[in-house]
Each structure stands twice: as C-alpha cells, then as structure tokens.
Amino acid sequence: MLVTIAVVLLVLWVLGLVTGYTLGWFIHLLLVAAIIMFLIRIIQGRNPIS
C-alpha cells in the first residue's frame, strides 16, 4: 500500500516538474509528507513496505 502511494506521488511529482502546473508546490508537499511517513515507520521499527 505504501509503495503504491509512493509511486503515485512520484509520478505526480515528475508530471508537476515537466508540465509546470501552478499547483506543483502541492505535489512537492505531498511527496515530502510521504517520505516523512516512510521514515517514521522505519524509526518505529515497523516494516515500511506493507
């Protein structure tokens, strides 16, 4: 599930970079949020990919 979300966010991020939408900052914010959630799961000792 987390991998799917990460892949979707990565694709949206690349599309934001390529197309230059004005909401590109929002996609960057979502990508940072996904990375933070991933790191929190690793720090807590849970399997980050589940």
N, CA, C and O of each residue as an XYZ file, in Angstrom:
200
protein
N       0.821     -1.195      0.000
C       0.000      0.000      0.000
C       0.868      1.262      0.000
O       0.641      2.183     -0.785
N       1.858      1.290      0.886
C       2.734      2.461      0.963
C       3.546      2.621     -0.321
O       3.812      3.740     -0.759
N       3.934      1.504     -0.915
C       4.690      1.566     -2.166
C       3.832      2.163     -3.273
O       4.310      2.963     -4.077
N       2.569      1.771     -3.312
C       1.656      2.298     -4.328
C       1.496      3.807     -4.183
O       1.539      4.545     -5.167
N       1.310      4.251     -2.948
C       1.174      5.686     -2.704
C       2.447      6.425     -3.107
O       2.386      7.495     -3.712
N       3.599      5.848     -2.767
C       4.868      6.481     -3.108
C       5.048      6.579     -4.623
O       5.524      7.598     -5.125
N       4.674      5.539     -5.345
C       4.818      5.557     -6.808
C       3.884      6.598     -7.421
O       4.278      7.336     -8.324
N       2.647      6.656     -6.930
C       1.700      7.647     -7.455
C       2.211      9.058     -7.199
O       2.164      9.909     -8.088
N       2.698      9.308     -5.985
C       3.220     10.635     -5.665
C       4.448     10.964     -6.508
O       4.617     12.107     -6.934
N       5.297      9.984     -6.750
C       6.481     10.214     -7.570
C       6.082     10.581     -9.002
O       6.656     11.495     -9.594
N       5.103      9.869     -9.555
C       4.641     10.170    -10.913
C       4.024     11.567    -10.973
O       4.286     12.322    -11.909
N       3.202     11.914     -9.974
C       2.611     13.254     -9.947
C       3.672     14.337     -9.793
O       3.565     15.416    -10.377
N       4.698     14.036     -9.001
C       5.784     14.993     -8.814
C       6.516     15.239    -10.132
O       6.799     16.383    -10.487
N       6.821     14.158    -10.856
C       7.511     14.301    -12.146
C       6.634     15.063    -13.133
O       7.127     15.914    -13.873
N       5.339     14.762    -13.146
C       4.437     15.498    -14.033
C       4.403     16.981    -13.674
O       4.340     17.838    -14.556
N       4.445     17.280    -12.380
C       4.467     18.677    -11.954
C       5.727     19.386    -12.400
O       5.686     20.557    -12.778
N       6.859     18.676    -12.357
C       8.111     19.279    -12.804
C       8.109     19.501    -14.312
O       8.571     20.535    -14.793
N       7.590     18.531    -15.052
C       7.630     18.594    -16.510
C       6.639     19.622    -17.045
O       6.971     20.397    -17.941
N       5.424     19.631    -16.501
C       4.387     20.487    -17.066
C       4.349     21.872    -16.445
O       3.832     22.804    -17.061
N       4.878     22.030    -15.248
C       4.926     23.343    -14.621
C       3.581     23.865    -14.158
O       3.311     25.062    -14.264
N       2.739     22.993    -13.650
C       1.454     23.452    -13.109
C       1.682     24.420    -11.954
O       2.712     24.369    -11.282
N       0.735     25.279    -11.736
C       0.855     26.217    -10.625
C       0.689     25.508     -9.291
O       1.120     26.032     -8.264
N       0.079     24.339     -9.279
C      -0.077     23.577     -8.047
C       1.079     22.599     -7.839
O       0.953     21.644     -7.073
N       2.179     22.829     -8.502
C       3.338     21.958     -8.352
C       3.861     21.917     -6.929
O       4.388     20.896     -6.488
N       3.718     23.025     -6.204
C       4.174     23.067     -4.813
C       3.396     22.080     -3.961
O       3.942     21.515     -3.013
N       2.114     21.864     -4.290
C       1.285     20.937     -3.516
C       1.772     19.505     -3.700
O       1.777     18.723     -2.750
N       2.177     19.163     -4.902
C       2.701     17.819     -5.168
C       4.018     17.629     -4.422
O       4.265     16.554     -3.875
N       4.859     18.649     -4.391
C       6.108     18.564     -3.631
C       5.809     18.364     -2.146
O       6.491     17.596     -1.467
N       4.797     19.051     -1.652
C       4.406     18.910     -0.252
C       3.933     17.491      0.041
O       4.283     16.928      1.079
N       3.148     16.908     -0.850
C       2.688     15.526     -0.666
C       3.849     14.541     -0.706
O       3.866     13.570      0.050
N       4.813     14.784     -1.579
C       5.973     13.909     -1.660
C       6.783     13.968     -0.376
O       7.219     12.932      0.124
N       6.988     15.139      0.155
C       7.707     15.283      1.422
C       6.943     14.589      2.551
O       7.554     13.947      3.405
N       5.617     14.713      2.563
C       4.806     14.049      3.587
C       4.947     12.532      3.497
O       5.036     11.856      4.522
N       4.967     11.995      2.280
C       5.123     10.553      2.111
C       6.490     10.088      2.598
O       6.595      9.030      3.219
N       7.531     10.857      2.329
C       8.869     10.497      2.785
C       8.943     10.542      4.305
O       9.560      9.673      4.920
N       8.321     11.546      4.917
C       8.315     11.646      6.376
C       7.583     10.462      6.991
O       8.058      9.893      7.974
N       6.429     10.075      6.431
C       5.698      8.916      6.948
C       6.525      7.644      6.819
O       6.528      6.804      7.719
N       7.228      7.503      5.695
C       8.084      6.345      5.467
C       9.190      6.286      6.528
O       9.456      5.223      7.090
N       9.828      7.421      6.800
C      10.901      7.458      7.795
C      10.384      7.188      9.202
O      11.058      6.530      9.995
N       9.203      7.686      9.516
C       8.618      7.430     10.841
C       8.370      5.937     11.027
O       8.619      5.398     12.106
N       7.882      5.268      9.992
C       7.647      3.820     10.095
C       8.952      3.070     10.299
O       8.992      2.096     11.050
N      10.027      3.510      9.639
C      11.328      2.857      9.817
C      11.830      3.085     11.232
O      12.320      2.153     11.870
N      11.715      4.312     11.734
C      12.193      4.636     13.093
C      11.419      3.848     14.141
O      11.995      3.413     15.138
N      10.124      3.662     13.926
C       9.300      2.912     14.883
C       9.573      1.421     14.834
O       9.135      0.684     15.717
N      10.282      0.970     13.828
C      10.635     -0.438     13.722
C       9.622     -1.269     12.972
O       9.721     -2.496     12.959
N       8.654     -0.637     12.349
C       7.675     -1.365     11.546
C       8.234     -1.600     10.155
O       9.180     -0.940      9.724
N       7.626     -2.559      9.459
C       8.004     -2.816      8.077
C       7.467     -1.669      7.220
O       6.252     -1.496      7.129
N       8.341     -0.884      6.592
C       7.873      0.274      5.835
C       7.104     -0.101      4.577
O       6.357      0.720      4.045
N       7.272     -1.316      4.096
C       6.594     -1.755      2.880
C       5.618     -2.843      3.281
O       5.998     -3.997      3.473
N       4.343     -2.458      3.406
C       3.349     -3.469      3.808
C       2.069     -3.321      3.037
O       1.129     -4.088      3.248
